[in-house]
């Protein structure tokens, strides 16, 4: 294959961070890309076949993978599918680097889970630019997902077509408790979400979804990244509990939300993160909540709330 081209010079690190795994069975290509990426400040791992790449990824999960499409034994497409099947590497972006330029091969790479596709001979400046963009996007997604995981939120992200991009483990567990696996909801998401999303719903707007196994609602949380829509699954039991609390104590929407999360054992800090407000604002909402419930402290408020919502 032809050597890579571009004006990037080795040894001129630009302060980039991240670990990049290059998978290519051609030593010359490995050397060119290794030199360019290391010179740009990245930590570089190399593999010369698919099996070796999988072994490396199991030992040290990279932040991004540059994958040759055509390799002996296990090709890049099969390797990518194996990486996406593993919980440890399913979110790692894969950019295909190959001499193939046929549109069907481009589609094959994207269907295998790739996020981008560059043909050889690779322009090193273009490669470095795309690596930086995809790495930045992946880091932001990982940060948002980690925060939602820590907060115990049943959240997921999809594109404008309703295609599931990722979901927290809590979301998977919540749907599993209804007897419907997360994957079984994909046809429902693809059918019901696109029209709703194109109408630009307001934040916290809700949409009810129904599958053969269960019925849930989704709450729209916003767009953390271009082309990515963040949602939270809401079981109908939760919706019923909120309505019951609001009706029983004549609460405002915000007071209802604060009381609901308080009754679920959340601290003021956690409630503030979930509702995107300051802990002081949470306290301000709790003052009228305590007054309307006729209680003086959090413990009594929780007991009173559970007595109402537990009847639903």
N, C-alpha and C positions, 0 to 999 in steps of 0.2 A: 504494500500500500504506500501511497505517497506520504512524505513526512508532513507534519503539521506546519501551518504557516502563521504569520502574525508578527507584530513588532514588539511583543512583550519580551523584556530582557530578564534573564535569571539574576537572582541575587538582589532584587530591588523590592524587598518586602513592603507591603503597603498597610500593614497592621490588621489584615484580615484574620479572623479566627474561625475555627471549625475544622473538623476532621473529614477529609475526602477520601473515599475508596475508589481507586481506578481499577477496572476489570477489563483486561485486554490481553489477547494471546500473542500480540506482536511486541517484542522487546523495544523496538525503536519508538513505537507509539507511547508505550509506558514511560520511556525515558523523557520524551518531549513534554508530555503532560505533567509528569512528576516534577520536572525542572521548573515549568511555568507556575504550577500551583504552589510549590515550596517557595519559589521566589516571591510569590504574592503574599506569603505569610501563613499559608494553610499547613496543617499537619496532614501528611499524605500516607495512605496505606495502599499497597498494590497487590493484585491477584492476577494470575495468568489463565484462570479458568473458572467456571461457575462453581464447582465444588469448593475450591479454595476460597472464593468470595463468600460463600455461605458460612464456611468455618470461621473466617475472619470476623464476619458480622455477628456471629454468635458470641465470640470472645470480646469484641469491642464494637459496639454499634456506632457506625459512622454518622455524620450529620448529612452527608449527601454522597451519592454514588454516580460515577461516570461509567457506563456499561457498554462494552462492545456488543453489537447484536449478533455477529457471527463468530462462534468459537466451536472447537471440536467438543464432542461428547454433549455437554450441557450448554446450549446457546444462551445468549443474553436474555432472550424473552422468557425462557423457562426459568432461568435464574431469578429474574425479576418477579415472576409469579410466586416462586418459593419464598422470596424475601417478603412479599406482601402477605403471605399466609402465616408469617410469624408475628406474634404480638410485639416482639422486641424491635422489629424492623419494618413493620407495615407502614409507618408514617415517614420513613426516610425517602426523600425525593430521589428519583432515578432519572438521569439524563442519558439517553442512548447516543453512543458514538459509533458510527459504522459507515462503511462504504456504500451501503444500500441507500438508494434514493427513490425507489419506487414507492408510490403513494400507499400501496397495500402494505408495504413493510413499515411505513410510518404509522399507519393505523394499527398494525400488529403490536408495535412498541407501546403505543398509548393504551391499547386494550390490555396489555400485560401489566400496566400500572405505572408506566413512565410519565413524567411531567413535561418532558421536552425531548427534542430530537435534533442532533447535529450530524451532518455528513462529513466523512473524511475526504480529502485532507481538511483537518479542523483549523479554523482561524483561531489562534490562541487568544487574541484580544476578545473575540466574540465569546469564546468558551468561558473566559474569566468573568465577563460581564454577566453571562447567564447563570453561572455558578453563584455569583454574588446575589443576584436577584432571587433565585430559588432558595438559597440558603437563608436569606433574610426572611422570606415568606414562611419557610418551615419553622424558623426560630420563633416568630410571632405566634404561629399556630400552636406550637408546642407550649409556649408560655401561657396562652389563653386556656388551653386544654388542661394544663397542670393546675392552674388556679381553680378551674371549675371542678376538677377531680378533688382537690383539697377541701373545697366547700361542700362536697357531696351533692353536686347538682346533676340531675339526669339530663344533661345537655348534649346537643349534637349540632353538626354543621352540614349544610347542603349547598348545592349550587342553584342557580335560577330554575333549572329543570327538575329540582327535587332530588337529584342524585346525592346520596349520602356520602359525605367526605370523611367524617370521623364522628365518633360518639364516645362519651365517657363510659367507664365501666358501670357507673351507677345507672346510666340510661339503659345499658344492656340488662342489668339485673332487674330494673323496674319492669321492663317489658317482659322479661323472662318470667316474672311473678304472675303475669297475666296469661301465661301459657302460649305467648307469641314471641318467637325469637326476633331480634332486631332485623335480620335480613328479610324476614317475611313482610316487613312493613315497607320495603322499598317500592313495590308496585303501587301502594297506597300513596306514598310520598310523591312519586312521579306523576300520579294522576291528579292529586288535589292541591299540591303546593304551587306549581308554576303559575296558574292563573291568579292565585292569592298574592304571590310575591310580586308579580308584575303590576299589581295595584298599589305597590309601596305601602304596606301596612304600617301603622304607627307602632312604636315600641310598646311592648306588653300586650299588643293585640293578640287574640286567641282564635284558633281554628280547630274545630272538632274533626277527628279522623276516625274512620271505622274500618276494621278488617274483619275477616271471618272469625277470628279468635277473640277480639277485644275491641274496646272503644276507648280512645284517649284524646286529649287535646294537646295542642302545641302552642307555646307562647313565644312570640317573636321578640328576640333580645337585641337585634341590631346586625350591623355588617362590620365585623372587626377587620376584614380584609376585602379587597376588590373581588367580586364574584363569589363571596362566601357569606352565607346567611346563617346566623347563630340562633338556635331554638332551644327550648326546654320542654321536655315532655311533662304533661300534667295529667295525672289520672283523674277520672271523673269524681272519685271519692274526695280528692283534694278540692276540686271546684265546689262540690256540695258542702264541704266543711267550711269553706270561706263564705259561701252564701248564707249558711246557717248562722255563723258568727256575726256577720254584718246585719242580718235581720233581727237577731236576738238582742243586740246591744246598740243598734242604730249607729254603727261605725262608718266612718268615711272609708274610701277605698284604701288609702294609705294606712289608716289605723287597723283595718282588717288584715292587711298584709303583714304588718308588724306583729300583731297578736297571733296570727297563724304561725309564723316562724318561731315566735317565742314559745308557743305550745308544742313545737317540734324540737325543743331543746337547744335552739340556737342562741348564742351569746349576742350582746349588742354589736360587737365587732363583726360577727358573721352576718347578722341581719343587715348591717350597714353595707357590707360587700354585696350581698344578694340584691338589695334594693337600690344600690348605687347612691347612697347617702352617707352622711357622717354619723358616727356613733352618737354625737350630741343631738342630731336630728331624730335619731331613734328614740332617745330619752324624751324628747319633746312630744313625740307621738304617744309614748307610753303614759304620760301624765293624764290626758283625757281618756285613754283606754282604761286606766285604773279607776278613774272617776265613774265612767259609764258602767263598768262591771261591779262597782261598789266594793272594791278591794283596795288593800294598801301596799301590796308587794307582789313581786314576780311570781312567787310560789302559788299564792292564792289566785293570781290571774291565770296561770297555767291550768290549775285544777278546775277553775270555772269554765275556761275555754274547752278543755277536754270533755267536760260534762255535756257541753252542747254539741261539739263536733263529733263526739263519740257516738251520738245517737243517729248519725247519718249513715 
